[in-house]
Amino acid sequence: MSHNCPICNAAGLPDYTKQHVICHQCNSDLKAFFLLDSISSPKKGRFEIFALVGLSLLAILFLGLFIKINIAKKEIIATNIVLKDSISTLTSEKLALKRQNEELSKIKSKEVTVKYVVKKGDYPYKIAQFFYGDGKMYKKIEVDNNLHQPYTLKVGQILLIKISQD
């Protein structure tokens, strides 16, 4: 792109506001125009570059803070969920232990009924000796199982043996 000389209006000069030029027709030194232009017009682009870089850095900073806050919120939520889950687990385990203790206390205070399957060669005296440690307790087995004399035990027959807890 060619420019005209500001003194003689000769065409074909390079841009005298960007570099030092001497007019080939009037032999004028156009350095003054170069200096005046550099003083009067601020440097374009530097401010825009600094502003763009600054805004970019601010955007990155805010994005980093936003991500950090969201991660912290998720960790807090996850911790709360874990704590709630832990509390509910502990509560359910405590309830289960309480029920087991109640059942154990009921079992300790009551009789336990055992189902006994009669085998070949069994008779009430022998069964009483095994469960009660005293064969004379066979009458209790007869009463508990509604057996009336004369009776015979059959292989596979189920007898209910009630054992009281001491």
Backbone bond lengths (Angstrom), bond angles and torsions (degrees), N, CA, C in turn:
res aa  C-N    CA-C-N  psi(-1)  N-CA   C-N-CA  omega(-1)  CA-C   N-CA-C  phi
1 M - - - 1.441 - - 1.534 108.33 -
2 S 1.270 116.00 129.15 1.466 119.72 -177.02 1.527 110.10 -103.63
3 H 1.349 114.89 151.27 1.471 122.29 -179.54 1.530 110.34 -120.18
4 N 1.309 114.62 159.87 1.476 120.54 176.70 1.522 109.02 -95.24
5 C 1.310 115.95 148.06 1.464 122.07 178.56 1.528 108.15 -69.48
6 P 1.336 118.77 133.02 1.470 120.17 179.80 1.541 112.79 -71.84
7 I 1.309 117.37 -14.68 1.462 120.80 -178.73 1.536 110.38 -91.66
8 C 1.349 117.98 -58.13 1.462 121.87 -174.19 1.524 112.99 -106.06
9 N 1.277 118.44 -5.36 1.463 125.07 178.84 1.525 112.30 66.87
10 A 1.342 116.72 29.05 1.465 121.58 177.51 1.515 108.76 -76.18
11 A 1.329 116.47 138.78 1.458 122.09 -177.35 1.515 110.96 -90.49
12 G 1.350 115.98 161.23 1.457 122.02 173.03 1.512 114.96 94.35
13 L 1.296 119.00 17.16 1.460 122.09 178.58 1.531 110.39 -89.83
14 P 1.322 115.44 147.70 1.467 116.57 171.66 1.531 109.84 -70.35
15 D 1.290 117.21 172.21 1.472 121.87 -176.03 1.528 108.66 -67.79
16 Y 1.336 116.26 107.55 1.451 121.72 -176.17 1.530 112.36 -77.56
17 T 1.336 117.22 -9.49 1.474 118.98 176.94 1.524 111.30 -85.35
18 K 1.306 116.54 -10.79 1.462 120.69 -178.51 1.531 112.54 -107.98
19 Q 1.316 117.21 -20.19 1.461 120.90 -178.64 1.526 110.15 -149.62
20 H 1.342 115.46 165.30 1.463 121.19 178.56 1.536 108.84 -77.18
21 V 1.357 115.91 121.65 1.470 121.13 -176.26 1.546 108.68 -130.95
22 I 1.359 114.55 145.19 1.482 121.52 172.23 1.519 106.29 -118.03
23 C 1.343 116.39 127.54 1.467 121.51 -177.41 1.521 108.69 -67.25
24 H 1.315 119.02 131.54 1.456 123.99 -178.73 1.533 112.26 -78.01
25 Q 1.307 118.46 -16.23 1.464 119.88 -178.71 1.533 111.45 -94.54
26 C 1.364 117.14 -50.10 1.465 118.94 -177.61 1.526 112.13 -100.48
27 N 1.309 116.67 -2.11 1.455 123.65 178.15 1.531 112.19 59.72
28 S 1.337 116.90 30.24 1.470 122.02 -179.94 1.523 109.37 -85.78
29 D 1.320 112.98 138.78 1.459 119.04 175.32 1.530 107.53 -84.06
30 L 1.322 117.25 117.73 1.469 121.64 -176.26 1.541 112.25 -97.15
31 K 1.352 116.05 19.61 1.458 120.67 -179.93 1.529 111.09 -62.57
32 A 1.300 117.33 -33.75 1.465 121.04 179.98 1.526 110.62 -61.28
33 F 1.321 116.35 -40.32 1.474 119.67 178.21 1.540 110.85 -65.56
34 F 1.330 114.82 -36.91 1.463 120.37 177.44 1.535 110.00 -61.89
35 L 1.372 116.21 -46.22 1.466 121.05 -179.65 1.525 111.61 -67.39
36 L 1.322 117.54 -42.62 1.462 121.37 179.56 1.535 111.27 -62.49
37 D 1.290 115.38 -40.23 1.471 118.88 -179.85 1.529 111.04 -66.82
38 S 1.335 116.40 -38.69 1.470 118.62 -179.51 1.523 111.16 -69.70
39 I 1.368 117.59 -30.70 1.471 120.56 178.79 1.522 110.88 -78.82
40 S 1.306 117.76 -42.44 1.465 121.47 -173.15 1.529 113.15 -75.78
41 S 1.306 117.49 -35.99 1.478 118.28 -178.23 1.539 109.50 -102.69
42 P 1.294 116.63 124.53 1.472 118.95 179.17 1.525 109.58 -67.52
43 K 1.316 114.27 157.49 1.466 119.13 179.49 1.517 109.03 -68.14
44 K 1.276 115.13 113.19 1.456 120.00 177.43 1.522 108.28 -80.37
45 G 1.270 116.34 147.52 1.450 120.07 175.40 1.521 112.46 100.43
46 R 1.341 119.01 -42.83 1.449 119.43 -179.55 1.518 111.07 -64.57
47 F 1.316 116.56 -47.45 1.453 119.62 178.61 1.525 110.44 -62.50
48 E 1.304 115.38 -43.39 1.459 119.53 179.85 1.528 111.04 -62.77
49 I 1.321 117.67 -39.25 1.463 121.17 178.82 1.522 110.24 -66.60
50 F 1.372 115.84 -46.23 1.458 118.92 178.79 1.525 111.68 -62.31
51 A 1.320 116.69 -40.18 1.459 120.27 178.72 1.528 111.00 -64.88
52 L 1.326 116.51 -42.56 1.457 120.87 179.49 1.531 110.97 -64.60
53 V 1.336 116.53 -43.59 1.472 120.53 178.60 1.527 109.88 -64.57
54 G 1.321 116.72 -43.89 1.470 120.57 179.41 1.514 112.23 -61.56
55 L 1.323 116.19 -46.39 1.460 120.08 178.79 1.531 111.59 -64.14
56 S 1.318 115.82 -37.25 1.471 119.43 177.59 1.518 110.99 -64.20
57 L 1.326 116.66 -43.83 1.466 120.44 178.08 1.527 111.64 -62.64
58 L 1.335 115.81 -41.74 1.470 119.39 176.62 1.530 111.44 -62.36
59 A 1.316 116.25 -42.26 1.462 120.10 179.40 1.531 110.58 -62.84
60 I 1.336 116.68 -42.32 1.467 120.41 178.71 1.522 110.07 -64.65
61 L 1.332 117.34 -41.31 1.462 121.79 178.84 1.526 110.72 -61.25
62 F 1.334 116.85 -48.80 1.463 120.04 179.60 1.527 112.02 -64.71
63 L 1.308 116.87 -37.91 1.463 120.25 176.86 1.525 110.49 -62.55
64 G 1.346 116.48 -44.01 1.461 120.50 177.92 1.523 111.62 -61.19
65 L 1.336 116.93 -43.72 1.473 120.34 177.68 1.521 111.24 -63.37
66 F 1.318 116.71 -41.47 1.465 120.97 179.47 1.529 110.56 -61.30
67 I 1.321 116.26 -45.39 1.471 120.54 179.68 1.519 110.25 -64.50
68 K 1.325 117.02 -43.94 1.471 120.96 179.94 1.520 110.91 -60.91
69 I 1.323 117.33 -43.36 1.470 121.06 179.43 1.521 110.50 -64.50
70 N 1.338 117.13 -42.91 1.464 119.94 179.26 1.521 111.75 -64.55
71 I 1.324 117.07 -39.35 1.469 119.86 177.79 1.516 109.60 -64.35
72 A 1.332 117.12 -41.90 1.462 120.81 179.02 1.527 110.36 -62.74
73 K 1.346 117.21 -41.12 1.469 120.75 178.30 1.524 110.38 -62.83
74 K 1.333 116.45 -43.35 1.464 119.73 -179.92 1.517 110.77 -64.48
75 E 1.351 116.94 -38.56 1.462 119.58 178.01 1.515 110.83 -65.42
76 I 1.334 117.01 -40.14 1.463 120.64 178.23 1.519 109.85 -64.78
77 I 1.325 116.84 -43.79 1.461 120.54 179.17 1.520 109.80 -63.31
78 A 1.337 116.99 -44.45 1.466 120.62 179.24 1.521 110.45 -62.97
79 T 1.333 117.66 -40.61 1.463 121.25 178.28 1.518 110.12 -63.75
80 N 1.348 116.34 -42.92 1.462 119.33 178.68 1.525 111.08 -62.95
81 I 1.333 116.67 -40.48 1.463 120.34 179.26 1.520 109.80 -64.32
82 V 1.335 115.83 -44.00 1.471 119.52 179.30 1.521 109.92 -63.29
83 L 1.339 116.62 -43.08 1.459 119.15 179.73 1.524 111.36 -65.06
84 K 1.341 116.88 -43.69 1.461 119.54 177.95 1.515 110.54 -61.92
85 D 1.357 115.64 -42.54 1.458 120.01 179.26 1.522 110.11 -64.07
86 S 1.334 117.07 -41.23 1.458 120.77 179.18 1.520 110.95 -64.46
87 I 1.333 115.62 -42.26 1.463 119.49 179.99 1.525 109.93 -65.08
88 S 1.329 117.01 -43.40 1.464 119.11 179.79 1.523 110.87 -66.07
89 T 1.335 116.71 -37.20 1.469 120.08 177.65 1.516 110.45 -64.55
90 L 1.336 115.70 -46.14 1.463 119.15 179.38 1.527 111.27 -63.23
91 T 1.327 116.26 -38.98 1.457 120.06 179.07 1.523 110.66 -64.93
92 S 1.335 116.99 -44.75 1.463 119.34 179.85 1.522 110.89 -66.87
93 E 1.338 117.60 -37.19 1.463 120.18 177.11 1.524 110.52 -65.76
94 K 1.323 116.42 -39.35 1.472 120.77 178.67 1.526 110.39 -63.59
95 L 1.339 116.23 -42.22 1.465 119.98 177.86 1.524 111.14 -64.15
96 A 1.340 116.26 -40.53 1.463 120.11 178.88 1.531 110.68 -63.75
97 L 1.329 116.75 -42.26 1.463 120.09 177.52 1.522 111.19 -64.67
98 K 1.324 116.72 -38.21 1.463 120.62 178.80 1.529 109.87 -63.78
99 R 1.334 117.01 -43.22 1.474 120.41 178.13 1.524 110.93 -63.53
100 Q 1.330 116.61 -41.74 1.467 119.85 178.96 1.527 110.69 -63.03
101 N 1.326 116.42 -41.50 1.463 119.64 178.41 1.518 111.27 -64.07
102 E 1.340 116.48 -39.79 1.469 120.03 177.57 1.521 110.59 -63.53
103 E 1.348 116.08 -43.18 1.458 119.58 179.43 1.528 110.94 -65.26
104 L 1.338 117.11 -39.77 1.462 120.22 178.42 1.525 111.02 -64.81
105 S 1.335 115.90 -39.24 1.466 118.11 179.12 1.526 110.53 -67.51
106 K 1.337 117.69 -35.65 1.468 120.43 176.20 1.522 110.26 -65.48
107 I 1.333 115.58 -42.51 1.467 119.98 -179.15 1.521 109.99 -65.24
108 K 1.314 117.62 -39.98 1.460 120.89 -179.10 1.512 111.55 -66.16
109 S 1.317 116.43 -33.59 1.459 119.15 -175.97 1.525 112.74 -88.95
110 K 1.305 119.08 -10.49 1.459 121.66 -175.55 1.513 111.14 -119.75
111 E 1.315 112.67 -177.27 1.454 119.87 176.74 1.526 109.99 -87.86
112 V 1.312 113.27 151.01 1.455 119.93 175.46 1.516 107.32 -108.07
113 T 1.331 115.09 133.28 1.463 119.39 179.41 1.523 108.28 -104.90
114 V 1.336 114.83 126.33 1.455 121.23 -179.65 1.523 107.79 -112.73
115 K 1.334 115.24 133.10 1.467 119.50 175.38 1.525 107.71 -88.60
116 Y 1.327 115.91 121.99 1.460 120.97 -178.93 1.510 109.06 -115.84
117 V 1.330 117.36 128.82 1.463 122.44 178.75 1.530 107.45 -95.46
118 V 1.317 115.33 123.58 1.469 121.65 -177.17 1.524 109.99 -67.76
119 K 1.348 114.51 134.83 1.464 121.31 178.88 1.522 108.66 -110.97
120 K 1.290 115.54 168.70 1.461 121.10 179.74 1.535 108.96 -62.88
121 G 1.313 116.31 130.03 1.468 121.88 178.69 1.518 113.63 91.66
122 D 1.363 118.23 -0.49 1.468 120.40 178.50 1.527 110.64 -80.44
123 Y 1.317 114.78 147.70 1.465 121.78 172.44 1.522 106.48 -148.27
124 P 1.330 119.23 160.07 1.464 122.25 -171.09 1.531 114.40 -55.36
125 Y 1.335 117.99 -40.18 1.457 120.40 -179.14 1.536 110.18 -61.34
126 K 1.312 116.97 -44.23 1.467 122.31 -179.10 1.536 110.59 -65.05
127 I 1.327 116.95 -42.00 1.473 121.49 179.46 1.530 109.92 -65.49
128 A 1.352 117.52 -42.72 1.458 121.77 178.57 1.519 110.47 -63.12
129 Q 1.313 117.19 -40.20 1.461 121.57 178.48 1.532 109.77 -61.32
130 F 1.341 117.36 -39.75 1.464 121.37 -178.90 1.534 111.30 -68.79
131 F 1.340 117.91 -49.00 1.459 121.06 -174.11 1.520 113.68 -82.38
132 Y 1.338 118.08 -39.86 1.457 120.32 -174.11 1.532 113.35 -102.85
133 G 1.325 115.79 -12.49 1.457 119.07 -177.28 1.526 112.09 77.62
134 D 1.335 115.57 8.47 1.469 121.31 179.95 1.521 107.25 -146.37
135 G 1.326 117.26 116.80 1.456 121.85 -177.82 1.513 113.24 -66.74
136 K 1.339 117.09 -21.71 1.469 120.77 -178.97 1.526 112.15 -70.97
137 M 1.312 117.36 -7.92 1.469 121.23 179.46 1.524 111.43 -82.86
138 Y 1.356 116.92 9.33 1.464 119.15 -178.87 1.518 111.76 -61.70
139 K 1.365 117.70 -25.88 1.468 120.72 179.43 1.528 110.54 -64.83
140 K 1.333 117.15 -33.36 1.464 120.40 177.24 1.529 109.86 -64.78
141 I 1.322 117.63 -39.23 1.473 121.20 177.37 1.516 109.66 -64.56
142 E 1.348 117.59 -40.25 1.466 120.69 178.75 1.522 110.73 -63.27
143 V 1.330 117.36 -43.91 1.470 121.03 -178.73 1.527 110.11 -66.80
144 D 1.327 117.13 -46.10 1.467 121.00 -177.31 1.531 112.58 -64.16
145 N 1.322 117.00 -28.49 1.466 120.57 -176.98 1.525 112.25 -107.94
146 N 1.327 116.71 9.55 1.470 121.83 175.44 1.533 111.64 57.56
147 L 1.328 115.79 44.81 1.465 121.10 179.19 1.540 108.32 -95.62
148 H 1.324 117.26 132.20 1.472 121.85 -179.18 1.523 108.11 -119.55
149 Q 1.340 115.45 140.86 1.466 121.74 179.13 1.523 108.54 -67.34
150 P 1.243 122.52 144.60 1.451 128.95 -16.47 1.523 110.33 -79.10
151 Y 1.278 116.40 139.34 1.465 121.95 177.69 1.518 108.80 -139.39
152 T 1.304 114.84 160.90 1.470 120.52 173.94 1.516 107.11 -131.08
153 L 1.332 115.70 138.99 1.472 120.51 176.92 1.521 108.36 -84.62
154 K 1.315 115.01 136.54 1.464 120.18 -179.53 1.535 108.85 -105.25
155 V 1.321 115.79 144.42 1.467 120.68 177.08 1.535 108.41 -61.81
156 G 1.354 115.76 130.11 1.464 121.05 -179.10 1.517 112.94 94.49
157 Q 1.336 116.84 -10.66 1.464 120.25 178.73 1.531 108.57 -67.28
158 I 1.328 116.63 141.78 1.466 121.00 -177.97 1.527 108.39 -101.31
159 L 1.322 115.93 125.71 1.462 123.11 175.52 1.511 108.77 -111.16
160 L 1.332 115.12 139.28 1.455 120.23 175.97 1.517 107.88 -95.70
161 I 1.306 116.42 119.07 1.447 123.09 -179.73 1.510 108.27 -106.85
162 K 1.333 116.99 115.89 1.469 121.24 -180.00 1.520 108.48 -96.15
163 I 1.332 113.99 122.19 1.447 120.54 -179.52 1.525 107.44 -117.63
164 S 1.323 116.78 121.95 1.462 119.57 -179.60 1.531 109.13 -85.58
165 Q 1.351 114.54 140.55 1.459 120.78 179.92 1.512 108.95 -85.42
166 D 1.308 116.77 136.73 1.461 121.06 177.78 1.499 111.47 -101.60
